[in-house]
Structure formats: structure tokens, C-alpha cells
């Protein structure tokens, strides 16, 4: 049962409503849940001897579980999100995400890390999944003329959430007394209250357009066979080869990017030890990680906006084809040229972020806007798989090699090249959806 104030019928916009209020509403959700990318700050604090002194493997579990639950909850609740509307979805996301932080605060105050795993990973992860897809179809209905740009703005927020959350969390931990269970618990509590207020702004602002609304002067583009003027339901979409080809494209593009991102600091220090002190080298590596996060965020907006001009299939040729060539350059020339290495890595991460942001528009092109949020939710299971696969490939291969050697990463890089090539082929195989899957009563 849905509260009347959260029902879709209550959030239909009036004719004078400004559609540019919708991206800030989406950003308020994505910036908040995107703070999950700053888990490493909590990981370091919880692992400290003055706190729980748990191993790095154990303290990584909440984040890993959160990403798995993101994909699963987006897939399971995607249809409900479409049926009940974005305000309901954003409100549910707020409740689960904030509850996860509150349970984590309770767990740290009691010294019970299993509560952090359950709260941050399981409960909060459900909030991540529902929140991630909550504005997707709404944005594309408001911006049918620029769907890549619209979803790029919101999903840029998810990628950039850590840029705000990381220094904020660090400052809170320091202000509350450092790496102790009590200070970590207080930090979780303050973040829960702050994010609840911030996400509530999105719940209040969000609107859906009237069924017959369209931007002034805009007419659907029917020139490309890959831009459908028909709609496909989520149930039918998963029966199409196009859905599974796109699943492969997203999974392997994410695997290739997250493989570098997860071990970025270690890769930099092994590739460019130079004559720096341990402290200076660590600081340089931290700067490298920050720049990767920045390009991950910026790429989500820039490349997805470009996709509105060149088409979704062409832009994924860039992500996958050029991405494979950049990995090949790094594998062949390793650390011979620091500038070119950095440019290659930054571009790979920009393609990684852009792959997330452009996919909803690609789905809209293929399946229409009817249940695109639900279809997107099912496709995000590819992220859950990639979130495990990427770090597993890089860490397993690198840990088996010689410490400090660039060569120990090369087999992993060649695996990433192979995955990107497979993704490239999958993208090339995508054709228009067979008309037998069209919705008979909901055509655009």
C-alpha cells in the first residue's frame, strides 16, 4: 500500500513546471547514495587498532554486499518503481539508505560489526538500488530530446558522491576523536541525519510530465533504426537478445574500469616508485586516485551528452574499442612514459563512468520509455557481477606476482583487453528489437 502523497498521480507536473528542476531532484538522491564510494574512509577507521582492528578483507564486506544488493534490489523492485512513480521510489530509497547508516552507528557503538554488515551492506544496499534507478525513466520523459545528457547529470552525481563524502567523513571522524568505535558511530549518525534532509529535497521536488507533454519544437528522431518509436515491457525486454548483448556490454565495460579503480593506489606505486619517500609516494598515489575519481565523474556527463549527438552504438564503440587500445598501450609500454600512462588510465576511467550514464539512454532507444527504469534495474545485475569480477581478476593475478613489479599486472590487463573486445563485438551485434516484443497498447 502506498501513502497518497507518494502516489504517481500526486506528482504529475502542471503545464508551467520547469523541467530543469528535475535534474537537481535526481542529484539529491544520487549524491547521497554515491557516498558509498567513500567506504574506504570507514574501512581504514574500522580496521585501526584503536577501533575494531578487523582485517581489510572483513571490513570490505559491507561495501561489497552493498554493491551486490544494489544490483539485486534494482532488478527486483524495478517494476514497482515504474508502477508507483519516482516520489515513492525516492522515499523508499531514503528510508533504507538512512536506516542502513543508523544500524551501522548502532553496530559500532555496541562493538558488533555484523550490524554494520547488515545495515550498511544489506539494508543500505537496497536503498542504493532503488535510489539509483528512481529518477531514470522520469529524466528521460522530461528530456526526450537529450536523454544522454539528462541521465548523465544524475549518474554523475553517483560517481561524484565520494568527492563530497570522503573529506566530510574524514573531518567528522577527526572532530569526534579519531579512529574509535564511538567516533565512527557518531559519524554514521550525523551522516544519516544529513543525508535524510538532503534526499528529502529530491522527494519534494520530483515531478512526472503529463502523458501528452513534450518539449516545444521537439519531434522524435525516426532516422536511426536503433531509436525505437515503440515500447517494450520489462518482462519482454529480458527475452530479447538485445537485452543480453547490452548486459555483456555493461558488465565487461565496468569490469575493465573497476579493475583499475579498485587497485589504483597500488598500481601507481608499483609503476612509478621513483626516488620518493614512502610518504610522498603514498601522497602521489592518493592524488592519482582522486584524479581517477574526478574523470569517472566528469566522463559520466561529458560522454553521455556526446552520445546524444553521435548515437549510443557509436559512443560504446569508443568506450570499448578505444578502451581496449588504451589497455594495450599500458600493457606494452608500462611505465616508459608517465604522462601517457596517466592519460590512458584517466580515459579508461572516464569510459567506465560514461558506460553507466549512457546505458539508460541506450535502453530507451531500444525499448522505449514505458518501463525503461525496470529494464535498467534488471540490467544492473551486470554491475553486481562486474563489481566482484573486476577486483577478483586484478587482485588474484597481481597478488600471485612479484611485489613491486609492473609485470605482475600484465596478465590482468590482457584479460581486460579481451573482455573489452568481447563487449565491442556484442555492441556490434545489436540490431533493432523484433516487433513481436512491442507493447500493443502502449506504443509511443
The 8 nearest C-alpha neighbors of each residue, nearest first, counted from 0:
[[1, 2, 3, 6, 83, 5, 87, 79],
 [0, 2, 3, 6, 5, 87, 83, 4],
 [1, 3, 5, 4, 6, 0, 87, 83],
 [4, 2, 6, 5, 1, 9, 8, 7],
 [3, 5, 2, 6, 9, 1, 10, 7],
 [6, 4, 87, 3, 2, 86, 7, 1],
 [5, 7, 3, 8, 9, 4, 83, 1],
 [6, 8, 84, 9, 10, 83, 5, 11],
 [9, 7, 6, 10, 11, 5, 84, 3],
 [10, 8, 7, 6, 11, 4, 5, 3],
 [9, 11, 206, 7, 8, 207, 12, 205],
 [12, 10, 207, 206, 208, 8, 9, 209],
 [13, 11, 208, 206, 207, 16, 10, 14],
 [12, 14, 16, 15, 11, 209, 208, 206],
 [15, 13, 16, 12, 209, 212, 208, 17],
 [14, 16, 13, 17, 12, 18, 208, 212],
 [17, 15, 13, 14, 12, 18, 20, 206],
 [18, 16, 19, 20, 15, 21, 14, 12],
 [17, 19, 20, 21, 16, 141, 142, 22],
 [20, 18, 21, 17, 22, 23, 141, 16],
 [21, 19, 18, 23, 22, 17, 24, 204],
 [20, 22, 24, 19, 23, 18, 205, 25],
 [21, 23, 25, 24, 20, 26, 19, 153],
 [24, 22, 26, 25, 21, 20, 27, 201],
 [25, 23, 201, 21, 27, 22, 26, 204],
 [26, 24, 22, 23, 28, 27, 153, 134],
 [27, 25, 23, 29, 153, 28, 24, 156],
 [28, 26, 24, 198, 201, 25, 30, 29],
 [27, 29, 198, 26, 31, 25, 30, 32],
 [28, 30, 157, 26, 156, 32, 31, 33],
 [31, 29, 160, 156, 33, 157, 27, 26],
 [32, 30, 29, 28, 33, 34, 194, 160],
 [31, 33, 34, 29, 30, 127, 35, 28],
 [34, 32, 157, 160, 30, 35, 31, 29],
 [33, 35, 160, 161, 36, 32, 164, 37],
 [34, 36, 33, 37, 38, 32, 161, 62],
 [35, 37, 34, 161, 38, 33, 160, 39],
 [38, 36, 161, 165, 35, 39, 34, 40],
 [37, 39, 41, 40, 35, 36, 42, 62],
 [38, 40, 42, 37, 41, 43, 36, 59],
 [41, 39, 38, 42, 43, 37, 44, 165],
 [42, 40, 44, 38, 39, 43, 45, 37],
 [41, 43, 39, 45, 40, 44, 58, 46],
 [44, 42, 46, 40, 41, 45, 39, 47],
 [43, 45, 178, 41, 47, 46, 42, 40],
 [44, 46, 42, 47, 50, 51, 43, 41],
 [47, 45, 52, 53, 43, 44, 51, 42],
 [48, 46, 52, 44, 49, 50, 45, 43],
 [47, 49, 52, 50, 51, 46, 53, 45],
 [50, 48, 47, 179, 178, 51, 52, 180],
 [51, 49, 179, 180, 47, 48, 45, 52],
 [50, 52, 53, 45, 46, 48, 47, 49],
 [53, 51, 48, 46, 47, 50, 54, 45],
 [54, 52, 46, 51, 57, 58, 55, 45],
 [55, 53, 57, 56, 46, 58, 52, 59],
 [54, 56, 58, 57, 59, 46, 53, 42],
 [57, 55, 59, 54, 58, 60, 53, 46],
 [58, 56, 54, 59, 55, 60, 53, 61],
 [57, 59, 55, 60, 42, 56, 54, 53],
 [58, 60, 56, 57, 62, 61, 55, 63],
 [59, 61, 63, 58, 62, 57, 64, 116],
 [62, 60, 120, 116, 64, 63, 59, 119],
 [63, 61, 65, 64, 60, 59, 120, 66],
 [62, 64, 60, 66, 65, 61, 59, 67],
 [63, 65, 120, 67, 61, 62, 66, 60],
 [64, 66, 124, 120, 62, 68, 63, 67],
 [67, 65, 69, 63, 68, 64, 383, 62],
 [66, 68, 383, 64, 69, 65, 70, 71],
 [69, 67, 124, 71, 65, 66, 70, 125],
 [70, 68, 128, 66, 124, 127, 67, 72],
 [69, 71, 380, 379, 383, 73, 68, 67],
 [70, 72, 68, 74, 73, 69, 75, 380],
 [71, 73, 75, 128, 74, 125, 69, 68],
 [74, 72, 376, 128, 70, 77, 129, 71],
 [73, 75, 377, 376, 71, 72, 77, 76],
 [74, 76, 72, 73, 77, 71, 377, 78],
 [75, 77, 79, 73, 78, 72, 74, 80],
 [373, 78, 76, 80, 376, 73, 74, 79],
 [77, 79, 373, 81, 80, 76, 82, 370],
 [80, 78, 82, 76, 81, 77, 83, 373],
 [79, 81, 77, 78, 83, 82, 88, 84],
 [82, 80, 78, 79, 84, 83, 370, 372],
 [81, 83, 79, 80, 84, 78, 7, 370],
 [84, 82, 80, 7, 81, 79, 87, 6],
 [83, 85, 7, 81, 80, 87, 82, 86],
 [84, 86, 88, 133, 87, 134, 89, 80],
 [87, 85, 89, 202, 88, 5, 84, 90],
 [86, 88, 5, 90, 85, 89, 84, 83],
 [89, 87, 85, 91, 133, 86, 90, 80],
 [88, 90, 92, 86, 91, 87, 130, 202],
 [89, 91, 93, 87, 92, 88, 86, 202],
 [92, 90, 94, 88, 93, 89, 87, 95],
 [91, 93, 126, 130, 89, 95, 90, 94],
 [94, 92, 90, 96, 91, 95, 97, 89],
 [93, 95, 91, 92, 97, 96, 98, 90],
 [94, 96, 126, 98, 92, 123, 97, 93],
 [97, 95, 123, 126, 99, 93, 98, 94],
 [96, 98, 191, 100, 99, 94, 95, 93],
 [99, 97, 101, 95, 100, 96, 94, 102],
 [100, 98, 118, 123, 119, 96, 122, 102],
 [99, 101, 103, 97, 98, 102, 191, 187],
 [100, 102, 98, 104, 103, 99, 188, 97],
 [103, 101, 118, 105, 99, 104, 100, 106],
 [104, 102, 115, 106, 100, 101, 105, 118],
 [105, 103, 184, 101, 187, 107, 102, 106],
 [106, 104, 102, 108, 103, 107, 109, 101],
 [105, 107, 114, 111, 103, 109, 104, 115],
 [108, 106, 110, 184, 180, 104, 109, 105],
 [107, 109, 105, 184, 106, 110, 181, 180],
 [110, 108, 106, 107, 111, 105, 180, 112],
 [109, 111, 107, 108, 106, 112, 180, 51],
 [112, 110, 106, 109, 113, 114, 107, 115],
 [113, 111, 115, 114, 106, 110, 107, 116],
 [112, 114, 116, 115, 111, 117, 106, 118],
 [115, 113, 106, 117, 112, 116, 118, 111],
 [116, 114, 103, 118, 112, 113, 117, 119],
 [117, 115, 61, 113, 120, 114, 118, 119],
 [116, 118, 121, 114, 115, 120, 119, 113],
 [119, 117, 99, 102, 115, 122, 103, 116],
 [118, 120, 99, 123, 115, 116, 61, 100],
 [121, 119, 65, 61, 64, 116, 124, 117],
 [120, 122, 117, 124, 123, 118, 65, 119],
 [123, 121, 118, 99, 125, 124, 95, 120],
 [122, 124, 96, 99, 119, 126, 125, 95],
 [123, 125, 65, 68, 127, 121, 69, 120],
 [126, 124, 128, 127, 123, 72, 122, 68],
 [125, 127, 92, 96, 95, 123, 124, 129],
 [128, 126, 124, 130, 69, 125, 129, 32],
 [129, 127, 69, 73, 131, 72, 125, 130],
 [128, 130, 126, 73, 131, 92, 132, 127],
 [131, 129, 92, 133, 127, 128, 132, 89],
 [130, 132, 128, 129, 133, 127, 29, 134],
 [131, 133, 135, 130, 129, 134, 372, 376],
 [132, 134, 130, 85, 88, 131, 135, 129],
 [135, 133, 137, 25, 132, 85, 138, 136],
 [136, 134, 132, 138, 137, 372, 133, 150],
 [135, 137, 372, 139, 138, 371, 134, 140],
 [138, 136, 140, 134, 135, 139, 207, 141],
 [139, 137, 141, 135, 140, 136, 134, 149],
 [138, 140, 142, 146, 136, 143, 141, 137],
 [141, 139, 137, 138, 142, 143, 136, 208],
 [140, 142, 138, 139, 143, 18, 137, 208],
 [141, 143, 139, 145, 144, 146, 140, 138],
 [144, 142, 139, 146, 145, 140, 141, 213],
 [143, 145, 142, 146, 217, 214, 219, 218],
 [146, 144, 142, 148, 143, 147, 307, 149],
 [147, 145, 139, 149, 142, 143, 148, 360],
 [148, 146, 303, 304, 360, 149, 150, 145],
 [147, 149, 304, 151, 146, 145, 150, 303],
 [150, 148, 146, 151, 152, 147, 138, 145],
 [149, 151, 153, 152, 147, 148, 356, 154],
 [152, 150, 300, 356, 148, 299, 154, 149],
 [151, 153, 155, 150, 149, 300, 154, 148],
 [154, 152, 26, 156, 150, 155, 25, 151],
 [153, 155, 157, 156, 151, 356, 152, 150],
 [156, 154, 296, 158, 299, 152, 153, 157],
 [155, 157, 30, 159, 154, 29, 153, 158],
 [156, 158, 33, 29, 154, 30, 160, 155],
 [157, 159, 296, 155, 156, 160, 33, 295],
 [160, 158, 156, 296, 162, 161, 157, 155],
 [161, 159, 33, 30, 34, 157, 162, 163],
 [160, 162, 164, 37, 34, 163, 36, 165],
 [163, 161, 159, 160, 164, 165, 166, 292],
 [162, 164, 161, 160, 165, 166, 167, 159],
 [163, 165, 161, 167, 34, 168, 166, 162],
 [164, 166, 37, 161, 168, 167, 163, 162],
 [167, 165, 169, 168, 164, 170, 163, 162],
 [168, 166, 164, 170, 169, 165, 171, 163],
 [169, 167, 171, 165, 170, 166, 164, 172],
 [168, 170, 166, 172, 167, 171, 165, 173],
 [171, 169, 173, 167, 168, 172, 174, 166],
 [172, 170, 174, 168, 173, 169, 186, 175],
 [173, 171, 177, 169, 175, 174, 170, 182],
 [172, 174, 177, 170, 176, 171, 175, 169],
 [175, 173, 171, 172, 176, 170, 177, 182],
 [174, 176, 182, 172, 173, 171, 177, 185],
 [175, 177, 173, 174, 182, 172, 178, 179],
 [178, 176, 173, 172, 179, 175, 182, 174],
 [177, 179, 44, 50, 49, 47, 182, 172],
 [180, 178, 50, 182, 181, 49, 177, 183],
 [179, 181, 183, 50, 107, 182, 108, 184],
 [180, 182, 184, 179, 183, 108, 185, 107],
 [183, 181, 175, 185, 179, 184, 180, 172],
 [182, 184, 186, 180, 185, 181, 179, 172],
 [185, 183, 104, 181, 187, 107, 182, 186],
 [186, 184, 188, 182, 187, 183, 189, 181],
 [185, 187, 183, 189, 188, 184, 171, 182],
 [186, 188, 104, 184, 190, 185, 100, 189],
 [187, 189, 185, 191, 186, 190, 104, 101],
 [190, 188, 186, 192, 191, 187, 193, 185],
 [189, 191, 193, 187, 188, 192, 194, 186],
 [190, 192, 97, 188, 194, 189, 193, 100],
 [193, 191, 195, 189, 190, 194, 196, 188],
 [194, 192, 190, 196, 195, 191, 189, 197],
 [193, 195, 197, 191, 196, 192, 198, 190],
 [196, 194, 192, 198, 193, 197, 191, 199],
 [195, 197, 199, 194, 193, 198, 192, 200],
 [198, 196, 194, 199, 200, 195, 27, 193],
 [199, 197, 28, 200, 195, 27, 201, 196],
 [198, 200, 202, 196, 201, 197, 195, 203],
 [201, 199, 203, 198, 202, 197, 204, 196],
 [200, 202, 24, 204, 199, 198, 203, 27],
 [203, 201, 199, 86, 200, 204, 205, 89],
 [202, 204, 200, 201, 205, 199, 86, 24],
 [205, 203, 201, 24, 202, 200, 206, 20],
 [204, 206, 24, 202, 203, 201, 21, 86],
 [207, 205, 10, 12, 11, 204, 208, 21],
 [206, 208, 11, 12, 10, 137, 209, 205],
 [209, 207, 12, 11, 212, 210, 141, 206],
 [208, 210, 212, 211, 11, 12, 207, 13],
 [211, 209, 212, 208, 213, 207, 11, 140],
 [210, 212, 209, 213, 208, 443, 214, 140],
 [213, 211, 209, 210, 208, 214, 14, 141],
 [212, 214, 215, 211, 217, 141, 143, 140],
 [215, 213, 217, 216, 212, 142, 144, 141],
 [214, 216, 217, 213, 218, 212, 144, 142],
 [215, 217, 214, 218, 213, 144, 219, 212],
 [218, 216, 214, 215, 219, 144, 213, 143],
 [217, 219, 220, 216, 144, 213, 214, 215],
 [220, 218, 221, 217, 144, 228, 143, 226],
 [221, 219, 222, 218, 223, 226, 228, 144],
 [220, 222, 223, 219, 226, 228, 224, 227],
 [221, 223, 220, 224, 226, 225, 219, 227],
 [222, 224, 225, 226, 221, 220, 227, 310],
 [225, 223, 226, 431, 222, 227, 221, 430],
 [224, 226, 223, 431, 227, 365, 364, 430],
 [227, 225, 364, 223, 224, 365, 228, 221],
 [228, 226, 229, 364, 365, 225, 367, 366],
 [227, 229, 443, 226, 367, 230, 221, 442],
 [230, 228, 442, 443, 227, 367, 437, 231],
 [231, 229, 367, 366, 442, 437, 438, 369],
 [230, 232, 437, 366, 438, 236, 436, 235],
 [233, 231, 235, 234, 370, 236, 369, 438],
 [232, 234, 236, 374, 235, 370, 373, 237],
 [235, 233, 232, 236, 237, 238, 231, 374],
 [234, 236, 238, 232, 233, 237, 436, 231],
 [237, 235, 233, 238, 239, 234, 232, 231],
 [236, 238, 239, 235, 242, 234, 233, 243],
 [239, 237, 235, 236, 240, 234, 242, 436],
 [238, 240, 241, 236, 237, 242, 235, 243],
 [239, 241, 243, 242, 244, 238, 237, 429],
 [242, 240, 244, 239, 243, 429, 245, 432],
 [243, 241, 245, 240, 244, 239, 237, 246],
 [244, 242, 246, 245, 240, 241, 247, 239],
 [243, 245, 241, 247, 425, 246, 242, 240],
 [244, 246, 248, 242, 243, 247, 241, 249],
 [247, 245, 243, 249, 244, 248, 381, 378],
 [248, 246, 250, 244, 245, 249, 251, 422],
 [247, 249, 422, 245, 246, 251, 250, 252],
 [250, 248, 252, 246, 247, 251, 253, 245],
 [249, 251, 381, 247, 253, 385, 252, 248],
 [252, 250, 254, 253, 418, 248, 249, 247],
 [251, 253, 249, 255, 254, 250, 248, 351],
 [254, 252, 256, 250, 251, 255, 351, 257],
 [255, 253, 389, 385, 251, 257, 252, 256],
 [254, 256, 415, 252, 258, 253, 257, 251],
 [257, 255, 351, 253, 258, 254, 348, 259],
 [256, 258, 260, 254, 259, 389, 261, 255],
 [257, 259, 389, 390, 256, 255, 260, 261],
 [260, 258, 257, 263, 262, 261, 256, 255],
 [259, 261, 257, 263, 262, 258, 256, 291],
 [260, 262, 259, 258, 257, 263, 390, 389],
 [263, 261, 265, 260, 259, 264, 266, 258],
 [262, 264, 260, 266, 259, 265, 261, 288],
 [265, 263, 284, 267, 266, 262, 288, 268],
 [264, 266, 268, 267, 263, 262, 269, 284],
 [265, 267, 263, 269, 264, 268, 270, 262],
 [266, 268, 270, 264, 265, 269, 284, 271],
 [267, 269, 265, 272, 271, 270, 266, 284],
 [270, 268, 403, 266, 267, 271, 272, 404],
 [269, 271, 267, 268, 334, 405, 266, 272],
 [270, 272, 268, 273, 269, 267, 334, 337],
 [271, 273, 268, 269, 270, 274, 275, 280],
 [274, 272, 271, 275, 280, 270, 268, 276],
 [275, 273, 272, 276, 280, 271, 277, 279],
 [276, 274, 280, 273, 279, 277, 272, 278],
 [275, 277, 279, 278, 280, 274, 281, 273],
 [276, 278, 280, 279, 281, 275, 282, 272],
 [277, 279, 281, 276, 280, 282, 275, 283],
 [280, 278, 282, 276, 281, 277, 275, 283],
 [279, 281, 283, 277, 282, 278, 275, 276],
 [280, 282, 284, 278, 279, 283, 277, 285],
 [281, 283, 285, 279, 280, 284, 278, 286],
 [284, 282, 286, 280, 285, 281, 279, 287],
 [283, 285, 287, 264, 281, 286, 282, 267],
 [284, 286, 282, 288, 287, 283, 281, 289],
 [287, 285, 289, 283, 284, 288, 290, 282],
 [286, 288, 284, 290, 285, 289, 291, 283],
 [287, 289, 291, 285, 286, 290, 263, 292],
 [290, 288, 286, 292, 291, 287, 293, 285],
 [291, 289, 293, 287, 292, 288, 294, 286],
 [292, 290, 288, 294, 293, 289, 345, 295],
 [293, 291, 295, 289, 290, 294, 296, 288],
 [292, 294, 290, 296, 295, 291, 297, 289],
 [295, 293, 297, 349, 296, 291, 292, 298],
 [296, 294, 349, 352, 292, 348, 293, 298],
 [295, 297, 158, 155, 293, 294, 159, 299],
 [298, 296, 294, 299, 300, 295, 293, 301],
 [299, 297, 349, 301, 353, 300, 295, 302],
 [300, 298, 353, 352, 155, 356, 151, 297],
 [299, 301, 151, 298, 303, 152, 297, 302],
 [302, 300, 298, 304, 303, 299, 297, 305],
 [301, 303, 305, 304, 298, 353, 300, 299],
 [304, 302, 147, 357, 306, 305, 300, 151],
 [305, 303, 148, 147, 301, 306, 302, 307],
 [304, 306, 302, 307, 308, 303, 301, 309],
 [305, 307, 310, 303, 309, 308, 304, 311],
 [308, 306, 305, 304, 147, 310, 309, 145],
 [307, 309, 306, 305, 310, 304, 311, 145],
 [308, 310, 306, 307, 313, 305, 314, 311],
 [311, 309, 306, 313, 312, 307, 308, 314],
 [310, 312, 314, 306, 313, 361, 315, 309],
 [313, 311, 315, 314, 310, 316, 426, 427],
 [314, 312, 316, 315, 311, 310, 309, 317],
 [313, 315, 317, 311, 316, 312, 306, 310],
 [316, 314, 318, 317, 312, 313, 319, 311],
 [317, 315, 313, 314, 320, 319, 318, 423],
 [316, 318, 314, 315, 321, 320, 319, 313],
 [319, 317, 315, 350, 322, 316, 321, 320],
 [318, 320, 322, 419, 316, 423, 317, 321],
 [321, 319, 323, 316, 322, 317, 318, 423],
 [320, 322, 324, 317, 323, 319, 318, 325],
 [321, 323, 319, 325, 320, 324, 318, 347],
 [322, 324, 416, 326, 320, 321, 325, 419],
 [325, 323, 327, 321, 326, 322, 328, 320],
 [324, 326, 328, 322, 327, 323, 343, 321],
 [327, 325, 329, 323, 328, 324, 330, 416],
 [326, 328, 324, 330, 325, 329, 331, 323],
 [327, 329, 325, 331, 326, 330, 332, 324],
 [330, 328, 333, 326, 332, 327, 331, 340],
 [329, 331, 327, 333, 328, 409, 332, 326],
 [332, 330, 328, 329, 333, 327, 409, 326],
 [331, 333, 329, 335, 330, 328, 334, 336],
 [334, 332, 329, 330, 335, 331, 405, 270],
 [335, 333, 336, 270, 337, 332, 340, 271],
 [334, 336, 332, 333, 337, 340, 339, 329],
 [337, 335, 334, 339, 338, 340, 332, 333],
 [336, 338, 340, 339, 334, 341, 335, 271],
 [339, 337, 341, 340, 336, 342, 343, 335],
 [338, 340, 342, 341, 336, 337, 343, 344],
 [341, 339, 337, 343, 338, 342, 336, 344],
 [340, 342, 344, 338, 339, 343, 345, 337],
 [343, 341, 339, 345, 340, 344, 346, 338],
 [344, 342, 340, 346, 341, 325, 345, 339],
 [343, 345, 347, 341, 346, 342, 340, 348],
 [344, 346, 342, 348, 347, 343, 291, 341],
 [345, 347, 349, 343, 348, 344, 342, 350],
 [348, 346, 344, 350, 345, 349, 322, 343],
 [349, 347, 351, 295, 345, 350, 346, 256],
 [348, 350, 298, 295, 346, 294, 352, 351],
 [351, 349, 353, 318, 347, 348, 352, 354],
 [352, 350, 348, 256, 354, 349, 353, 253],
 [353, 351, 295, 299, 349, 354, 350, 355],
 [352, 354, 299, 350, 356, 298, 355, 351],
 [353, 355, 351, 352, 357, 356, 350, 358],
 [356, 354, 353, 352, 358, 357, 351, 299],
 [355, 357, 151, 353, 299, 354, 154, 358],
 [356, 358, 303, 354, 360, 147, 355, 359],
 [357, 359, 361, 360, 355, 356, 354, 362],
 [360, 358, 362, 361, 357, 363, 375, 356],
 [359, 361, 363, 362, 358, 147, 357, 146],
 [362, 360, 358, 364, 363, 359, 311, 365],
 [363, 361, 359, 365, 360, 364, 366, 358],
 [362, 364, 367, 360, 366, 361, 365, 368],
 [365, 363, 226, 361, 362, 227, 367, 366],
 [364, 366, 362, 363, 227, 226, 367, 225],
 [365, 367, 231, 230, 363, 362, 364, 227],
 [368, 366, 230, 363, 369, 229, 364, 365],
 [367, 369, 371, 363, 370, 136, 230, 366],
 [368, 370, 230, 367, 371, 232, 231, 441],
 [371, 369, 373, 372, 232, 368, 233, 81],
 [370, 372, 374, 368, 373, 136, 369, 375],
 [373, 371, 375, 136, 374, 370, 135, 132],
 [77, 372, 374, 78, 376, 375, 370, 371],
 [375, 373, 371, 233, 377, 376, 372, 378],
 [376, 374, 372, 378, 373, 377, 371, 379],
 [375, 377, 73, 74, 373, 77, 379, 374],
 [376, 378, 74, 374, 375, 379, 380, 73],
 [377, 379, 375, 380, 376, 246, 381, 374],
 [380, 378, 70, 381, 382, 376, 377, 375],
 [379, 381, 70, 383, 382, 378, 377, 71],
 [382, 380, 250, 379, 384, 383, 246, 378],
 [383, 381, 385, 379, 380, 384, 386, 250],
 [382, 384, 67, 380, 386, 70, 381, 385],
 [383, 385, 381, 382, 386, 387, 388, 380],
 [384, 386, 254, 388, 382, 387, 250, 383],
 [387, 385, 383, 384, 388, 382, 389, 254],
 [386, 388, 385, 384, 389, 390, 391, 383],
 [387, 389, 385, 391, 386, 390, 384, 392],
 [390, 388, 254, 258, 392, 391, 385, 257],
 [391, 389, 258, 393, 392, 394, 388, 387],
 [390, 392, 388, 394, 389, 393, 395, 387],
 [393, 391, 389, 395, 390, 394, 388, 396],
 [392, 394, 390, 411, 396, 391, 395, 258],
 [395, 393, 397, 391, 396, 398, 392, 390],
 [394, 396, 398, 392, 391, 397, 393, 399],
 [395, 397, 399, 393, 394, 398, 392, 411],
 [398, 396, 407, 394, 408, 400, 399, 395],
 [399, 397, 395, 400, 396, 394, 402, 401],
 [398, 400, 396, 397, 395, 401, 407, 394],
 [401, 399, 407, 397, 398, 402, 396, 404],
 [400, 402, 404, 407, 403, 399, 398, 397],
 [401, 403, 404, 400, 398, 407, 269, 397],
 [402, 404, 269, 401, 405, 268, 270, 272],
 [403, 405, 406, 402, 401, 407, 269, 270],
 [406, 404, 407, 270, 408, 269, 403, 333],
 [407, 405, 409, 408, 404, 400, 410, 401],
 [406, 408, 400, 397, 405, 409, 404, 401],
 [409, 407, 397, 406, 411, 410, 405, 412],
 [408, 410, 412, 406, 411, 330, 407, 413],
 [411, 409, 413, 412, 408, 414, 396, 407],
 [412, 410, 414, 409, 393, 413, 408, 396],
 [413, 411, 409, 415, 414, 410, 330, 416],
 [412, 414, 416, 410, 415, 411, 409, 417],
 [413, 415, 411, 417, 412, 416, 418, 410],
 [414, 416, 412, 418, 255, 413, 417, 419],
 [417, 415, 323, 413, 419, 414, 418, 420],
 [416, 418, 420, 414, 415, 419, 421, 413],
 [419, 417, 415, 421, 420, 416, 251, 422],
 [418, 420, 422, 416, 319, 421, 417, 323],
 [421, 419, 423, 417, 422, 418, 416, 424],
 [422, 420, 418, 424, 423, 419, 425, 417],
 [421, 423, 248, 419, 425, 420, 424, 251],
 [422, 424, 420, 426, 421, 425, 319, 419],
 [425, 423, 427, 421, 426, 422, 420, 428],
 [426, 424, 422, 428, 244, 427, 423, 421],
 [425, 427, 423, 424, 428, 429, 422, 248],
 [428, 426, 424, 425, 429, 423, 312, 316],
 [427, 429, 425, 426, 430, 424, 244, 241],
 [430, 428, 426, 427, 241, 425, 244, 431],
 [429, 431, 428, 432, 225, 241, 224, 427],
 [432, 430, 225, 224, 433, 365, 429, 227],
 [431, 433, 434, 430, 365, 241, 436, 239],
 [432, 434, 435, 436, 431, 437, 239, 430],
 [435, 433, 436, 437, 432, 229, 431, 438],
 [434, 436, 433, 437, 432, 438, 439, 235],
 [435, 437, 434, 235, 433, 231, 438, 432],
 [438, 436, 231, 434, 230, 435, 439, 229],
 [437, 439, 441, 231, 230, 440, 442, 436],
 [438, 440, 441, 437, 442, 230, 436, 229],
 [441, 439, 438, 442, 437, 230, 443, 229],
 [442, 440, 438, 439, 443, 230, 369, 229],
 [441, 443, 229, 230, 440, 438, 439, 228],
 [442, 229, 228, 441, 230, 367, 368, 369]]
